[in-house]
Each structure stands twice: as C-alpha cells, then as structure tokens.
Amino acid sequence: MTAGVEARRLAAQLVGRIDRGGAFSNVVLRTATEGLSSADRALVYSDVYGTIRNRLAIDAVIEEASGRQISAIDPELLDLLRIGVVELKVHGTPPHAAVNTIVSSVEGRGPRGFLNAVLRKVTRSGDLAPPRLPDWIRRRIETDWGDVAAFESASLADAPAALRLRPGAPDTGTPVPGLDPARIVDDMAVARDLVERDLASFADPASVAVGMAVGAQPGERVLDMAAAPGGKTGHLRDSMDRTGLLVATDNHHRRLKSAQRRLDDSWIHHLVMDGSRPAFAPGSFDRVLLDAPCTGLGTLRRRPEIMHRIEPASLDALADLQARLLDAAIDLAKPGGVVVYSVCTVTAAETTAVVADRGGRAPIDLPGVDLGSGTMLGPHTTGTDGMFISVIDT
C-alpha cells in the first residue's frame, strides 16, 4: 500500500465526523490518533485542522475543479478531496504524492477516476485564499472591537499544548506570565505522563485564569455552575485543598457524568441542575463560578469547526441565557461573596453587555485587556484562548 494512505484516510474520516457528525476536532483527534506514529499523528492533525480552517476556500476550489456543487458530491469522496486540496494548496505536498495517496484511499475505477481528475485540475489552479472567518463573524467582531485581522489570524493558527500543574507536580514546561500554574509544554510524552499520574491536567492558560479569578479558599462553600467538562472544577478543588464544600452542577446529565469520571473524586458533589432554576437557597455559597454556555469563538484554535456551526440567532439566544444564569448565580452568593462570570468567547453581546448592569469588574492581577467590567484574554493579545472574565462582588 502507498505510504501515508492510512493516515490520510483517517484524516478524511475525521473531517466527516466533525463536519457532518457534530464531533469536536480536539476531542476526536486526541482519541483517534493515540496509536499512531508521531509522523502519522502530526500528518492527521495538520490535515484535519488545515481542512476545517480553510474549508470555505477549499470547497470553492473543489466546485470549480469538479464542475459540481459541494452538495452533489458523495460525502466520503468530498472528505478525501478536501484532504487532497489542503495538502496540495496549504501544506505544499508534492502533487504526485498527494494525488496518489488520496486516489489509493478508495476502491473502484469510478471513484478513483473522479478523485484523480479533480485533484489533477486542482494542481493546475491558483493559490488558495488565506483562511478567514465567515463574513458575519468578522463584521460582528469588527463592530464590537475594531480591527478583526489580528484576532482572525491568531485564531486560525495552531494552539500550543498547555497544562495546569496540580499542587506537588514537578515543574515542567514554560511558565505563562501572570498565570501560574499554567505551563506551555513541548514534550508531549512528559505532559501525558503527568496527566496520567494525576499531577496535571490539559488546560489552556485562559481557563487557568478563570480558576485564579475565583480565588476559592480552603473551608469555603463554592459552587461551579455549568461545570462540565470539569477542568475548572478540578482547579477549584485544588485551591480549596479538598476542605469545605464544592458543588459542581450542569444541566447535561451525560456531560456531568463524564466530568465526574474525569475528576474521580468523591469529595466533589456533582448534581444535575438547571442553573436558571437552582436547587439551593439564596446566599448558600461564598463563591460561585458561572462559566456560561457561549458561542466558543475564543476556542477556534482548537475547535475551528465552531465558526461553521454558529449563526447570528444562536448568539442572541445565548446572550439571553447567560443573563438569566448570571442573575441566578448572583442570587446564590452570600452577602460579601463573589461571583465570577466567564465565557470562552469575544463578542460584546456575550461579555460586557451581560455584566454591564450587574456590577462586574476586572479581576485583579491577571493578564488581559481591562475593559472596566471585566478582562478579555485572546490569542492575539495574551497568546491564550479568547476568554472574558468578570468579578461581581455581592
């Protein structure tokens, strides 16, 4: 079999799962490449991320070369064509290698002939347009914050691997200024070993910033609303030294159970709960973290498919939900307590507009752009995921 066929076939399958099956790229890539060699793993990652980031331009090239609408092409063949185009036009793979491996990925003269004909035309076409956000997202960010180019460029690039070191973990990686215990790591073997030994967890530094903003202390009563997938709950547990009360809630039973398995700590109380209709009395907690559901536009480096899934209407609906959840969170904090509102997105509707009339302020001594009512981290400013963090003193 031609070298590289299996890796490219896997990349195409994963693109299909992400594009049509609703999977998240960072999740399926991590699980599907566990048994691969480092070279094949790197190839699959670059092909999948390159395809999703450049999908709009890739599909335009395929329609031109095939003479067909994207919707008229067999989905599995389309996935292979997309991988072929990204190798030819983004990664600069020699045409004979890219075309031969893609064509060898299928059986039958008809499919092979179609792939070969289209990709041969692609080799003679011009350069691919640079990756860009959908127009409506570009307009929204430009309206909210001005220039969108820096955010767009940084968001459509690779994110470095990052860890949150747990107490007692050996120091490793490169410290992130102002965000101890976040580390940027190059040696993935060391990183995986620390995670497997429960001495660290994979977490973007922006997520670490959220846990630091909460400032949970031993002996306190702390609530983590919308807690799945559990990374920030783990940070709160470590800050509390497993003393006091830590409750993690989410209204998605399966995601909460997954978070519970991930943390594997019976000291943490997990509860399925609709945050807009909480099961606790007002003033029950010293600190409440609301890491609210959002559009996720701050996580495009790891989940670029998000930009193809969300629509303007979903943003407005989420902003309404975020406001209702935040009001409930404020009600659950005792007088003199703290509520932290965070979202891994960058639109004004989901960030400053939500906290504007609720007394939000920027957290103290954390990196990011101080917007008055909160702090904004971003791939183009802090080298992290996009994250808005606001502290509300109750």
Steps between C-alpha positions, in 0.01 A plus 500: 500500500622852419664664803275747679172358369367389839584832668330699226200267499468549877527878458218493246283287729554742788412798281172325421430433866564863583321652203191279489503314832539801728818372667754743645837492328718517810314205655492264200856580401630417845320166522534389137877555476610334822653196331667679210867573448603857573533570127155366412346673800649834391373442145144427613494804730629736230267361233189517719564843646617635165184373331259644757673838518511534122170327422331794329788553257556124453138441405512783247802337335330159496184639340706671232713193427214247507230705334262391777341658802642376830159355590508283186828325587498174694585597861783249542659602171458864600691436823788348302497787251520751783804320642655495155449872450640592839812294431547648154415861578576548870772252593676498163510121470651396162210440258590141419508406870180681592296382203623139506433450872153652481404297193637183665268557796192374315399197299338499158587657169219754517591660835872479426454661162292781644751575777791487259335731245398760757831507684697520174301814415565634850876464447471740207285755684618813676588556864240441767353807663623543859275360775243740633204514730149499351401851399232547767747411778760739358242781489385429855853509647594804293192683627569399860876557524629658180770319301422131454816400310724427799235292676417314179861416421578379852174305530560306179845382605616209715479525879794378708447208737441627852463357850374607839741359755340362813649560847808280544561454128859529378561822315504453125444703189504876460317713759229732371554852640242584763331162474683263727439195499447505120779358287565480127648160420700371203564147623165327463632175647582681825166682493300180453695330776415781745133486401487121534657529846237762594767763556371730226209551265489627145366855515545818304654781708179701458311228686761513774436875521133429575587272792741761635235772474262299720761494777336210685641442849512192725188459711273710277171403336551522124267432206616428146197555274510357145795294621546247218751393373652546847838667447417810703338286772833326541674836537253607769551172687876553507460862616275380786739220598194271510355673807164675518225432247537490123188438291524452122174526305398476137169444326649242260499166682738320265756782496486529878554125541798527266642783712445292814689207349776730383556647847439172686470675837211412730567813709348711220119504496362468146139592436290520184334840519352765274699805602212734423289311759755418772436242770664708774381778727614856432834585660611136528856546374808710570605488136320407180663436164280530194700386199201555278400329176612719210585508130855382576664740255798527733587133445533500121865398515393159633144487368492691170182319397309727737514783247309283252232399753383812677259754354405857603177376658689256723711786637193699603338196660817425697529858624148474644585169670824640639318793661244270664769267630704790635203641689449159659870476587497841668198396704684188623801691634482623857539869591870576482553209262636483147358395164732446204344511154711355219442412136746366242385745236564858396172657384380804692148353522630205704759686707478866599129528415413215739678649802441868419211548744616244755803667653771304322866596536830372367679239714810624678854414384407289201626559145269621228330816378316682779157593364380651830224246559735209439824378342532361147771250414558402139728311264622829352559676834595243764576200279216308664148404409255787484344534845300770674512505880293726725485509880181607677518577871171419673 
